Amino acid sequence: MEYLILCIFLVSGKTFTFRDAAILSDNEFALTFDYAAMSDGLTKTATFYKAQVAGVSKTPYPAEEEAS
């Protein structure tokens, strides 16, 4: 599934925010996703091990409005 914004909250208190994220794998051990890098706009891949993740916030893309 693809998200406009994906935020990862670590148990250490750090927060990471990614835009245009597409989850590639979400299992009991890790969350892996592609995202558009804010520095250069290139698509990159990130993996977070769930033992270090306190929470995740997902903002979906807005639904397309139907033409009248």
C-alpha positions in Angstrom: 0.0 0.0 0.0 1.2 3.5 -0.7 1.1 6.5 1.7 1.5 10.2 1.3 3.4 10.3 4.6 4.8 7.5 6.8 6.1 8.4 10.3 8.2 5.9 12.3 8.5 6.5 16.0 11.4 4.7 17.7 11.5 3.5 21.3 14.5 5.9 21.8 12.1 8.8 21.1 13.4 9.7 17.7 10.9 10.2 14.8 11.5 9.7 11.1 9.1 11.1 8.5 9.0 9.8 4.9 6.9 11.0 1.9 5.5 9.0 -1.0 6.1 5.7 0.9 5.2 2.3 -0.5 5.4 -0.6 1.9 7.3 -3.6 0.4 7.3 -5.9 3.4 5.7 -5.8 6.8 6.3 -8.9 8.9 6.8 -9.7 12.6 10.5 -8.6 12.5 10.8 -5.7 10.1 9.0 -3.0 8.1 10.6 -2.3 4.6 9.4 0.4 2.3 10.4 2.6 -0.6 10.1 6.4 -0.3 10.9 9.6 -2.1 14.0 11.1 -0.5 13.5 14.8 0.5 17.1 15.6 -0.3 17.2 14.6 -4.0 13.7 13.2 -4.8 15.2 9.8 -5.7 13.4 6.6 -4.6 15.2 4.9 -1.8 14.5 1.8 0.4 14.5 1.8 4.2 14.1 -1.1 6.7 13.2 -0.6 10.4 13.4 -3.6 12.8 10.2 -3.7 14.8 12.1 -4.3 18.1 13.2 -0.7 17.8 9.8 0.7 16.7 7.4 2.1 19.2 4.7 3.1 16.6 3.9 4.0 13.1 1.6 6.7 11.6 0.3 6.3 8.0 -1.3 9.1 6.1 -3.0 7.8 2.9 -3.3 9.8 -0.3 -6.6 11.7 -0.5 -9.3 9.9 -2.5 -9.8 11.2 -6.0 -13.0 13.3 -6.2 -15.4 12.1 -8.8 -16.0 14.5 -11.8 -19.4 16.1 -11.7 
